[in-house]
């Protein structure tokens, strides 16, 4: 795994960045941890709801940039399971914006939306709205957009193992045989994002240099780019800088 951040050698000025930025190593799947909304709100002396809405508008722009760069898959993480322990008012405002944005993305009829995470932790109304919106895009043929809502990476792995064991037990396989035959590929087939391209690049905004439980299994060979900008202020120049950083990498996959 390779990381990059503002501490790396400076990138060229934005006006010299390619747009879109081609990569020697094909970039098919980018994941973004959309972080820093509350910090943006504090810096601008406004409430978190305003920051969430501004951040929601950024999602439309990001997906357009990813389309232009020729990506097939984008994964977004706007809400972790841990976030649900925050102030109920903040959580309610964020869930409301997520519900609105998912509906707007579905109405655009440009992308195939896939929700993952423990959406059962959301209120019934929000859960129904976002699931219904995602279903409206099932027959589409555009770029795949995964949205992690109430997601916990450790629970993702736990659920995958639980599903695999239930599948094998349902076939009447003995426990000893399940243990002897267990492989990482079997587990991977039960994870969120199974069957999708590997995650090539994970970007996190807000300056935090950690994944916080995001896609721990799927990110084994991902490249990382950490951006100091808070999500509501993320621009095309920041996006191009992330792609250019990726383009400079030499991906060896542990070899």
N, C-alpha and C positions, 0 to 999 in steps of 0.2 A: 504494500500500500504506500502510495506517495502522496504527500500533502503539499499544498502551497498556500501562502497567505500574504498579507501585506508586508511581512518581514522579508520576503523573497526579493531578489533584485528587481528594480522598478520595471514595469512594463512600459512599452511605448505610449505616448499620448493617445487619447481615444481616437483622434482623427486619423491616426496611422494604423489603427486596428482593422483587419479585414472584416468584412461584413457581407455574408456570413463567413465564419472562420473555418476553412477546411482543415481537416486533421489527417496527418499521415496514418495514425491509427484510427480507423473508422469509429466515429462517435455516434452510436445508435441510440443509446439510452442514458439520459441524464436525470439525476434525482436532485431535488432542491429542498433543503430544510428551511422553510420560510420563517426565519426567526428575527426578533428585534422589534416587534410591533409595539410592545409596551414601553420599550426604551425610547422609541420614536415619539410616542405620546408624551412621555415625561419631558423630552427635549423640546417639544413644541407646545407644551403647556395645554394639552388637550386631553380628552378622555380616551381610554383604550378603544372604545367602539369606533371612533373616528379613524384611529390607526388601522384597525382591522378592515374597515371599509376601503381605505386607501390601499392597503396591502392586497385586498381582494381584486382591486382594479389592476394591480400589477400582474396578476395571474394571466389575464387575457393577453397582455403584452408579451409575457414570457413565452406563452404557447405559440404566439405568432412568430417570435424570434426562432424558436426551436423548429418550427415548420420550415422557415426559410433556410435553416442550417441543414435540413434534410434528415432530421432525427425521426425515428419510428416510434419512440416511446419516451414519455416523460413521467416521472413520479414526484408527487408533491407531498410534503408532510406539514400540514397546518396545525394539527392537534394531536398531542400524545395522550396516552391514558393517564400519565402523571399530571398533565395540565388540568385534568378535571378536578383536582384537589385545590385549585386556586379559588379566589374569591368568586362566589356564585354569579355575581353580576358580570364580572369579566368573562367568565366561561359562557354565560348565556349570550353575551354580545358576540363572542367569537363564533359560537355555534350558529347563531342567526346569520352572520356574514357567510360562513361556510355554506349554509343551506342556500342562501341567495346566489352565491357564486356558482355553485354546482348547477343550479337551475339555469343561470345565464349561459354557462358553458354548454349545457344540453340544448338550449334554445338556439345557439349559434349553428348547430348541426354540422360542425366541422370535425369533431373529435369523438372517439369512443371512450367513454368514461368507465372506470373500474374503481369501485370503492373497496377498501380493505381496512382491517382493524376491527375493534370491538364496538361496532355502531350500536349494539344493544345498550351501551352505557349512556347513550344520548336520550333526550326526551323523546317520547313517542312521536310527536308531531314532526320534529326535525328529522328523526330517523326515517319516517315515511316519505318526507319530501325529497331527501337526498337520494334515497333508494329509487324512488319513482323517476327522478330526473335521470339517474344513471341508466335505468332500463330503457328510457326513450332513445338512447344512443346505441343500443346493442346491435342494431342492424347496420350501423354506419361503417365506413371504410377508411376513415381518416386516421390521423395519428392517435396512438393509444395513450390515454392520460389516466394514470393511477393516482388516487387521492387517499392518503392514509389518514383516517379519522379515528381518534381514540386508539392509536396503535402503540403496541409495546413489543419490541423485538424479541424479548425473551419469551413472551407469551406466544408469539408467532412460531417459534421453534417448538415450544411445548405442545401447542395445538397440532403441529405437523406430526410430531411423534405419536400423540394420542390418536390422531386420525389414521395413521399408518397401522398402529397396533389394532385398532378397531377393524380396519379393513382385513388384516390378516386373520384376526380371530373370527371374523364373519365367514371366512373361507374354511374354517375348521383347522387352521394351522396350529400345531402345538407350540407352546411358549418357547421351548428349547429350540425348535426349528426357526421361530421368529428371531430369536437372539442370534443364532448362528448365521442366519442369512441377512441380517440387518446391514444396510449399506447407506452411505451418505447420499447416494443418488436417489434411493427410495425416500429418504426424508425430504430431499429437495423437491420431489414431485408433489409434496403435500404442503409446501410453504406458500405464503402469499407471493404473488408474482411468478408462480410456477408456469413454465412454458413461455415466458417472455425473455427477450434478450438480456444478457447479463448487464448489470449496472456498470457502465463505463466510468462515469464521473458523478461524484456527489459534491454538491456545493452547499455550504451553510453560510447564511448571512448573519450579521450582528457582531462578528468578531470572536465568537466562541469557537474553540478548537477541539471539539469533541462531537461524537455522533449521538450521544444521549440515548442509546438503545435503538437507533434507526437502522433497520436492515442488517443486523449483525452477521447473519449467515450470507446474505446476498452480496455484501460489500467486501468479501474476502480479497478480491483482486481489483476493487475499484480504485480509481484515483480520487484524491480529495483536493478541494479548493475552498479555502476559508476567506470570506470577504468581510471587511470591517463595516460595510454599509448595512444599516438596518433595512429590513425587507421593504417597507413602504417607499424607501428612497432608491431601491435597486433600479439601475438604468440599463439601457442597451450597451453602454460602454462597459459596465460591470460584467454583463453577460459575455461580451466579446473577450474581455480580459480572462475570464474563466476558461473559455474555449481555447484561447491562445496559450494559456498555461498548460492545458491538457495536450495541446499540439506539440509542446516542447518535451513531453514525457517520452520515456522509452519503456514500454510495457513488456515485462519479461515473464509475468505470471509465475514468479517463484523460481524461474530457471536461471 
